[in-house]
Amino acid sequence: MSFVPLCAIKLGDSGFSTICKEQDAINILKRDACGLNANLINITAEIPPSFTGSSCYRCSAVFYKSKTKDNISLDSTQIKKASLIQNENMNSRKIASKSATASFAGYLIGYTAGAIIGYYLAHVLFSPR
């Protein structure tokens, strides 16, 4: 079975988003897919909520339409394979996420220490005596 790409979408965070859980994003993707008459949604990138970044689930996806007119149905084996591939991808992203968290923690500690030392020096050097 072959598919034709229709368009791509990127779901992000405006900074004031309140409806931004993973299930909310999936619902948005499903709604948009129905509007485009797409048969397949391929999530190409995922960024889960994190302490160091956004509290929202963010993703990019591509919508596809089948070239054939037949109804498309996946059997349970195909669904399980897709689920296993997704789990493997999530595990590899967790490793990258840990290094990003460690990097941010180092930045935060350095920034805080610099601010405290700077405040102390400014207070000592420039306070009237």
LUMLO-624508 format. One record per residue: chain; residue in three letters; residue number from 0; x, y, z of N, C-alpha, C in turn. Coordinates in steps of 0.2 Angstrom, whole numbers, plus 2048, in hexadecimal, padded with zeros to 3 digits. Layout:
N
+-------+------+-------+-----+-----+-----+------+------+------+-----+-----+-----+
! vexdo ! sepa ! dokol ! nxx ! nyy ! nzz ! caxx ! cayy ! cazz ! cxx ! cyy ! czz !
+-------+------+-------+-----+-----+-----+------+------+------+-----+-----+-----+
!     A !  Ala !   NUM !   X !   Y !   Z !    X !    Y !    Z !   X !   Y !   Z !
...
+-------+------+-------+-----+-----+-----+------+------+------+-----+-----+-----+
//
This chain:
129
+-------+------+-------+-----+-----+-----+------+------+------+-----+-----+-----+
! vexdo ! sepa ! dokol ! nxx ! nyy ! nzz ! caxx ! cayy ! cazz ! cxx ! cyy ! czz !
+-------+------+-------+-----+-----+-----+------+------+------+-----+-----+-----+
!     A !  Met !     0 ! 804 ! 7FA ! 800 !  800 !  800 !  800 ! 804 ! 806 ! 800 !
!     A !  Ser !     1 ! 803 ! 80B ! 7FC !  807 !  811 !  7FC ! 803 ! 817 ! 7FE !
!     A !  Phe !     2 ! 807 ! 81C ! 800 !  803 !  822 !  803 ! 807 ! 828 ! 800 !
!     A !  Val !     3 ! 803 ! 82E ! 800 !  805 !  834 !  7FD ! 805 ! 839 ! 803 !
!     A !  Pro !     4 ! 80B ! 83C ! 804 !  80B !  841 !  80A ! 806 ! 847 ! 808 !
!     A !  Leu !     5 ! 802 ! 849 ! 80D !  7FE !  84F !  80C ! 801 ! 855 ! 80E !
!     A !  Cys !     6 ! 803 ! 855 ! 814 !  806 !  85B !  817 ! 809 ! 859 ! 81E !
!     A !  Ala !     7 ! 80D ! 85E ! 821 !  810 !  85D !  827 ! 80D ! 862 ! 82C !
!     A !  Ile !     8 ! 80E ! 860 ! 833 !  80B !  865 !  838 ! 810 ! 864 ! 83E !
!     A !  Lys !     9 ! 811 ! 86A ! 841 !  815 !  86A !  847 ! 811 ! 86D ! 84D !
!     A !  Leu !    10 ! 810 ! 869 ! 852 !  80C !  86C !  858 ! 811 ! 86E ! 85D !
!     A !  Gly !    11 ! 810 ! 874 ! 85F !  815 !  877 !  864 ! 812 ! 87A ! 86A !
!     A !  Asp !    12 ! 815 ! 87E ! 86D !  813 !  881 !  873 ! 814 ! 889 ! 872 !
!     A !  Ser !    13 ! 80E ! 88D ! 874 !  80E !  894 !  873 ! 811 ! 897 ! 879 !
!     A !  Gly !    14 ! 812 ! 893 ! 87F !  814 !  896 !  885 ! 80E ! 897 ! 88A !
!     A !  Phe !    15 ! 808 ! 898 ! 887 !  802 !  898 !  88B ! 7FD ! 893 ! 889 !
!     A !  Ser !    16 ! 7FF ! 88D ! 886 !  7FB !  887 !  885 ! 7F9 ! 884 ! 88B !
!     A !  Thr !    17 ! 7F2 ! 882 ! 88B !  7F0 !  87E !  891 ! 7ED ! 877 ! 88E !
!     A !  Ile !    18 ! 7EC ! 877 ! 888 !  7E9 !  870 !  885 ! 7EF ! 86D ! 881 !
!     A !  Cys !    19 ! 7F4 ! 86A ! 885 !  7FA !  868 !  882 ! 7FD ! 861 ! 884 !
!     A !  Lys !    20 ! 7F8 ! 85D ! 886 !  7FB !  856 !  888 ! 7FB ! 852 ! 882 !
!     A !  Glu !    21 ! 7FF ! 84C ! 883 !  800 !  848 !  87D ! 7F9 ! 846 ! 87A !
!     A !  Gln !    22 ! 7F4 ! 844 ! 87E !  7EE !  842 !  87B ! 7EA ! 848 ! 877 !
!     A !  Asp !    23 ! 7EB ! 84E ! 87A !  7E8 !  854 !  876 ! 7EC ! 855 ! 86F !
!     A !  Ala !    24 ! 7F2 ! 854 ! 86F !  7F6 !  854 !  868 ! 7F3 ! 84F ! 864 !
!     A !  Ile !    25 ! 7F2 ! 849 ! 866 !  7F0 !  843 !  862 ! 7E9 ! 845 ! 85F !
!     A !  Asn !    26 ! 7E5 ! 848 ! 864 !  7DE !  84A !  862 ! 7DE ! 84F ! 85C !
!     A !  Ile !    27 ! 7E3 ! 854 ! 85D !  7E3 !  859 !  858 ! 7E6 ! 856 ! 851 !
!     A !  Leu !    28 ! 7EB ! 851 ! 851 !  7ED !  84E !  84B ! 7E7 ! 84A ! 848 !
!     A !  Lys !    29 ! 7E3 ! 846 ! 84C !  7DE !  843 !  849 ! 7D9 ! 847 ! 846 !
!     A !  Arg !    30 ! 7D7 ! 84D ! 849 !  7D2 !  851 !  846 ! 7D5 ! 854 ! 840 !
!     A !  Asp !    31 ! 7DB ! 856 ! 840 !  7DE !  859 !  839 ! 7DE ! 854 ! 834 !
!     A !  Ala !    32 ! 7E0 ! 84E ! 836 !  7E0 !  848 !  831 ! 7D9 ! 847 ! 82E !
!     A !  Cys !    33 ! 7D4 ! 847 ! 832 !  7CD !  846 !  82F ! 7CC ! 84C ! 82A !
!     A !  Gly !    34 ! 7CE ! 852 ! 82C !  7CC !  858 !  828 ! 7D0 ! 857 ! 821 !
!     A !  Leu !    35 ! 7D6 ! 854 ! 821 !  7DA !  853 !  81B ! 7D8 ! 84D ! 817 !
!     A !  Asn !    36 ! 7D4 ! 849 ! 81A !  7D2 !  842 !  817 ! 7D9 ! 83E ! 817 !
!     A !  Ala !    37 ! 7DD ! 83F ! 81C !  7E3 !  83B !  81D ! 7E1 ! 834 ! 820 !
!     A !  Asn !    38 ! 7E5 ! 82F ! 81D !  7E4 !  828 !  820 ! 7EA ! 826 ! 825 !
!     A !  Leu !    39 ! 7EF ! 82A ! 825 !  7F5 !  828 !  82A ! 7F8 ! 82F ! 82C !
!     A !  Ile !    40 ! 7FA ! 82E ! 833 !  7FE !  834 !  836 ! 804 ! 831 ! 838 !
!     A !  Asn !    41 ! 80A ! 834 ! 836 !  810 !  831 !  838 ! 813 ! 837 ! 83D !
!     A !  Ile !    42 ! 814 ! 835 ! 843 !  817 !  83A !  847 ! 81F ! 83A ! 846 !
!     A !  Thr !    43 ! 822 ! 83F ! 844 !  829 !  83F !  842 ! 82D ! 841 ! 848 !
!     A !  Ala !    44 ! 82B ! 845 ! 84C !  82F !  847 !  852 ! 82A ! 849 ! 858 !
!     A !  Glu !    45 ! 82D ! 847 ! 85E !  829 !  848 !  864 ! 82E ! 84B ! 869 !
!     A !  Ile !    46 ! 82B ! 850 ! 86D !  82F !  853 !  872 ! 82A ! 853 ! 878 !
!     A !  Pro !    47 ! 82B ! 84E ! 87D !  827 !  84D !  883 ! 828 ! 853 ! 887 !
!     A !  Pro !    48 ! 823 ! 854 ! 88C !  823 !  85A !  891 ! 829 ! 858 ! 895 !
!     A !  Ser !    49 ! 82D ! 85E ! 897 !  832 !  85D !  89B ! 833 ! 863 ! 8A0 !
!     A !  Phe !    50 ! 837 ! 862 ! 8A5 !  838 !  867 !  8AA ! 83C ! 86D ! 8A7 !
!     A !  Thr !    51 ! 841 ! 86B ! 8A3 !  846 !  870 !  8A0 ! 843 ! 873 ! 89A !
!     A !  Gly !    52 ! 83E ! 871 ! 897 !  83B !  874 !  891 ! 834 ! 876 ! 892 !
!     A !  Ser !    53 ! 82F ! 874 ! 88D !  828 !  876 !  88E ! 825 ! 870 ! 892 !
!     A !  Ser !    54 ! 81F ! 872 ! 895 !  81B !  86D !  898 ! 816 ! 86A ! 894 !
!     A !  Cys !    55 ! 816 ! 86C ! 88D !  812 !  869 !  888 ! 815 ! 864 ! 884 !
!     A !  Tyr !    56 ! 811 ! 85F ! 882 !  813 !  85A !  87D ! 813 ! 85D ! 876 !
!     A !  Arg !    57 ! 819 ! 85D ! 873 !  81A !  860 !  86C ! 81C ! 85A ! 867 !
!     A !  Cys !    58 ! 819 ! 85B ! 861 !  81B !  856 !  85C ! 81A ! 859 ! 855 !
!     A !  Ser !    59 ! 81D ! 855 ! 850 !  81D !  857 !  849 ! 81A ! 851 ! 846 !
!     A !  Ala !    60 ! 816 ! 851 ! 841 !  813 !  84C !  83D ! 812 ! 84D ! 836 !
!     A !  Val !    61 ! 811 ! 848 ! 832 !  80F !  848 !  82B ! 809 ! 844 ! 82A !
!     A !  Phe !    62 ! 805 ! 847 ! 826 !  7FE !  844 !  824 ! 7FF ! 841 ! 81D !
!     A !  Tyr !    63 ! 7FC ! 83B ! 81D !  7FD !  837 !  816 ! 7F6 ! 835 ! 814 !
!     A !  Lys !    64 ! 7F5 ! 834 ! 80E !  7EF !  831 !  80B ! 7F1 ! 82B ! 807 !
!     A !  Ser !    65 ! 7ED ! 826 ! 808 !  7EE !  820 !  804 ! 7EC ! 821 ! 7FC !
!     A !  Lys !    66 ! 7F0 ! 81E ! 7F8 !  7EF !  81F !  7F1 ! 7E9 ! 81A ! 7EF !
!     A !  Thr !    67 ! 7E8 ! 815 ! 7F3 !  7E2 !  811 !  7F1 ! 7DC ! 813 ! 7F4 !
!     A !  Lys !    68 ! 7D6 ! 811 ! 7F1 !  7D0 !  813 !  7F4 ! 7CD ! 80E ! 7FA !
!     A !  Asp !    69 ! 7D1 ! 808 ! 7FB !  7CF !  803 !  7FF ! 7CF ! 806 ! 807 !
!     A !  Asn !    70 ! 7CB ! 803 ! 80B !  7CB !  805 !  812 ! 7D2 ! 802 ! 815 !
!     A !  Ile !    71 ! 7D5 ! 806 ! 819 !  7DB !  804 !  81C ! 7DA ! 801 ! 823 !
!     A !  Ser !    72 ! 7DC ! 7FB ! 824 !  7DC !  7F8 !  82B ! 7E2 ! 7F5 ! 82D !
!     A !  Leu !    73 ! 7E5 ! 7F6 ! 833 !  7EB !  7F3 !  835 ! 7E9 ! 7ED ! 839 !
!     A !  Asp !    74 ! 7ED ! 7E8 ! 839 !  7EB !  7E2 !  83D ! 7EF ! 7E3 ! 843 !
!     A !  Ser !    75 ! 7EE ! 7DF ! 848 !  7F1 !  7E0 !  84F ! 7F9 ! 7DF ! 84F !
!     A !  Thr !    76 ! 7FC ! 7DB ! 84A !  803 !  7DA !  849 ! 806 ! 7E1 ! 847 !
!     A !  Gln !    77 ! 803 ! 7E4 ! 842 !  806 !  7EB !  840 ! 806 ! 7F0 ! 845 !
!     A !  Ile !    78 ! 800 ! 7F0 ! 849 !  800 !  7F5 !  84F ! 805 ! 7F4 ! 854 !
!     A !  Lys !    79 ! 806 ! 7ED ! 856 !  80B !  7EB !  85B ! 812 ! 7ED ! 858 !
!     A !  Lys !    80 ! 814 ! 7EC ! 852 !  81A !  7EE !  84F ! 81B ! 7F6 ! 84F !
!     A !  Ala !    81 ! 816 ! 7F9 ! 84E !  817 !  801 !  84E ! 818 ! 803 ! 855 !
!     A !  Ser !    82 ! 814 ! 800 ! 85A !  815 !  801 !  861 ! 81C ! 800 ! 864 !
!     A !  Leu !    83 ! 81F ! 7FA ! 861 !  826 !  7F8 !  863 ! 82B ! 7FD ! 861 !
!     A !  Ile !    84 ! 82A ! 7FF ! 85A !  82E !  804 !  858 ! 82E ! 80B ! 85B !
!     A !  Gln !    85 ! 828 ! 80D ! 85D !  827 !  813 !  861 ! 82A ! 813 ! 868 !
!     A !  Asn !    86 ! 82A ! 80D ! 86B !  82D !  80C !  872 ! 834 ! 80D ! 871 !
!     A !  Glu !    87 ! 837 ! 80A ! 86C !  83F !  80A !  86B ! 841 ! 811 ! 86A !
!     A !  Asn !    88 ! 83D ! 815 ! 866 !  83F !  81C !  864 ! 83E ! 820 ! 86B !
!     A !  Met !    89 ! 839 ! 81F ! 86F !  838 !  823 !  875 ! 83E ! 821 ! 87A !
!     A !  Asn !    90 ! 841 ! 81B ! 87A !  846 !  819 !  87F ! 84D ! 81D ! 87C !
!     A !  Ser !    91 ! 84E ! 81D ! 876 !  854 !  821 !  873 ! 853 ! 828 ! 875 !
!     A !  Arg !    92 ! 84D ! 82B ! 875 !  84C !  832 !  876 ! 84D ! 834 ! 87E !
!     A !  Lys !    93 ! 84C ! 82F ! 882 !  84D !  830 !  889 ! 854 ! 831 ! 88B !
!     A !  Ile !    94 ! 859 ! 82D ! 887 !  860 !  82E !  889 ! 862 ! 835 ! 887 !
!     A !  Ala !    95 ! 860 ! 838 ! 881 !  862 !  83E !  87F ! 85F ! 844 ! 884 !
!     A !  Ser !    96 ! 859 ! 842 ! 886 !  855 !  847 !  88B ! 859 ! 847 ! 891 !
!     A !  Lys !    97 ! 85C ! 842 ! 894 !  860 !  842 !  89A ! 866 ! 847 ! 89A !
!     A !  Ser !    98 ! 869 ! 847 ! 894 !  86F !  84B !  893 ! 86D ! 852 ! 892 !
!     A !  Ala !    99 ! 867 ! 853 ! 88F !  865 !  85A !  88F ! 863 ! 85D ! 896 !
!     A !  Thr !   100 ! 860 ! 859 ! 89A !  85E !  85B !  8A1 ! 865 ! 85C ! 8A5 !
!     A !  Ala !   101 ! 86A ! 858 ! 8A4 !  870 !  859 !  8A8 ! 873 ! 860 ! 8A6 !
!     A !  Ser !   102 ! 873 ! 861 ! 89F !  876 !  867 !  89D ! 872 ! 86D ! 89F !
!     A !  Phe !   103 ! 86B ! 86D ! 8A0 !  868 !  872 !  8A2 ! 869 ! 873 ! 8AA !
!     A !  Ala !   104 ! 86A ! 86E ! 8AD !  86B !  86E !  8B4 ! 872 ! 872 ! 8B6 !
!     A !  Gly !   105 ! 877 ! 870 ! 8B2 !  87D !  874 !  8B2 ! 87D ! 87B ! 8B1 !
!     A !  Tyr !   106 ! 879 ! 87D ! 8AC !  878 !  884 !  8AA ! 874 ! 887 ! 8B0 !
!     A !  Leu !   107 ! 86F ! 884 ! 8B2 !  86B !  887 !  8B8 ! 870 ! 888 ! 8BE !
!     A !  Ile !   108 ! 874 ! 884 ! 8C0 !  878 !  884 !  8C6 ! 87D ! 88A ! 8C4 !
!     A !  Gly !   109 ! 880 ! 88A ! 8BF !  885 !  88F !  8BD ! 882 ! 896 ! 8BD !
!     A !  Tyr !   110 ! 87C ! 897 ! 8BA !  879 !  89D !  8BA ! 877 ! 8A0 ! 8C1 !
!     A !  Thr !   111 ! 874 ! 89B ! 8C5 !  873 !  89D !  8CC ! 879 ! 89F ! 8D0 !
!     A !  Ala !   112 ! 87E ! 89B ! 8CF !  884 !  89D !  8D3 ! 887 ! 8A3 ! 8D1 !
!     A !  Gly !   113 ! 887 ! 8A5 ! 8CA !  889 !  8AB !  8C8 ! 885 ! 8B1 ! 8CA !
!     A !  Ala !   114 ! 87F ! 8B0 ! 8CA !  87A !  8B5 !  8CD ! 87C ! 8B7 ! 8D4 !
!     A !  Ile !   115 ! 87C ! 8B2 ! 8D8 !  87E !  8B3 !  8DF ! 884 ! 8B6 ! 8E0 !
!     A !  Ile !   116 ! 88A ! 8B4 ! 8DD !  890 !  8B7 !  8DE ! 890 ! 8BE ! 8DB !
!     A !  Gly !   117 ! 88D ! 8BF ! 8D6 !  88C !  8C6 !  8D3 ! 889 ! 8CB ! 8D8 !
!     A !  Tyr !   118 ! 883 ! 8C8 ! 8DA !  87F !  8CC !  8DF ! 884 ! 8CE ! 8E5 !
!     A !  Tyr !   119 ! 887 ! 8C9 ! 8E8 !  88C !  8CA !  8EE ! 891 ! 8CF ! 8EC !
!     A !  Leu !   120 ! 894 ! 8CE ! 8E7 !  89A !  8D3 !  8E5 ! 897 ! 8DA ! 8E4 !
!     A !  Ala !   121 ! 892 ! 8DB ! 8E0 !  88F !  8E1 !  8DF ! 88D ! 8E5 ! 8E6 !
!     A !  His !   122 ! 88A ! 8E1 ! 8EB !  888 !  8E3 !  8F1 ! 88E ! 8E5 ! 8F5 !
!     A !  Val !   123 ! 894 ! 8E1 ! 8F5 !  89A !  8E3 !  8F9 ! 89E ! 8E9 ! 8F5 !
!     A !  Leu !   124 ! 89E ! 8E9 ! 8EF !  8A2 !  8EE !  8EC ! 89E ! 8F5 ! 8EB !
!     A !  Phe !   125 ! 898 ! 8F5 ! 8EA !  894 !  8FB !  8E9 ! 890 ! 8FD ! 8EF !
!     A !  Ser !   126 ! 890 ! 8FA ! 8F4 !  88C !  8FC !  8FA ! 88F ! 902 ! 8FD !
!     A !  Pro !   127 ! 88B ! 908 ! 8FF !  88E !  90D !  903 ! 891 ! 90B ! 90A !
!     A !  Arg !   128 ! 896 ! 90E ! 90C !  899 !  90D !  912 ! 899 ! 913 ! 917 !
+-------+------+-------+-----+-----+-----+------+------+------+-----+-----+-----+
//
